[in-house]
Amino acid sequence: MSVDVEDYYQVSAFANSVNTNEWTQHESRVVDNTHRLLDLFAEKNIKATFFVLGWVADKEPQLVKDIHNQGHEVASHGYSHQLIYNQSQEVFKDETIRSKRLLEDLIGEQILGYRAASYSITKRNLWALDILQEAGFAYDSSIFPIRHDRYGIADAETIPHKLTTPNGSELVEFPLTTRRLGKLNIPVAGGGYFRLYPYFLTRQFLKAVNKKQNEQFVFYLHPWEVDPEQPRINASWFSRFRHYNNLDKCEARLNNLIDDFDFTTMKNVLSELNLLQ
């Protein structure tokens, strides 16, 4: 179980409507929404991995401590939620190190995991994997083995594994979960796909991954996805559809998902697979 801790106005779908220098002008709902998930996870007695945006950690340090104090894994979601392939290597490196150190200072432990904004490690910027390895991350969860307009490496390996970075270093990758149908990988890892598909279809796909493919799956969502009352952003119809579709159904579906499957942190899964030392 993983949560990408960011606020509703910080998503890539709204990047053309909300500039980063306008973020402080919007009502912040990330603390309440994250605590909503924390309360649910406590009720269901599960632990999750929270990929926290550095900008959020800067503004809400107690939230990071609350996540850690409740026994969940804290990981990094970068700092400014920019698409990596639109950044220079220097800017990406500076932001990555800044966010990692900030989170480590807040919880007093090493941060092992990283997830890129909008899964924006693709074939055009695999150099980011070298920077993650150099920064001291043990694993990455940014590669989505699908075809998509914003992200994805369609022919990437679909199960947790050790990969070789462009510079020849080693890094563990926990790719976002897909279900193979014919020649296509169907995305079933969560987020907008979780809200788009009928729940029975998500459950069927994930059970198939567990049983037929004998694989662990990773599920993700964002705190704003359990907040149907969030303020509306004026954006293109497609961006609004991606963001607002079935928000009112997400929390109930999440309850069902937690009842139907067993969940733990990504660190625990990778350790059980002997991929983390």
Summary of the structure (lengths in Angstrom):
residues: 277
radius of gyration: 17.3
end to end distance: 20.9
largest distance: 48.2
contacts: 899
relative contact order: 0.17
helix: 47%
strand: 13%
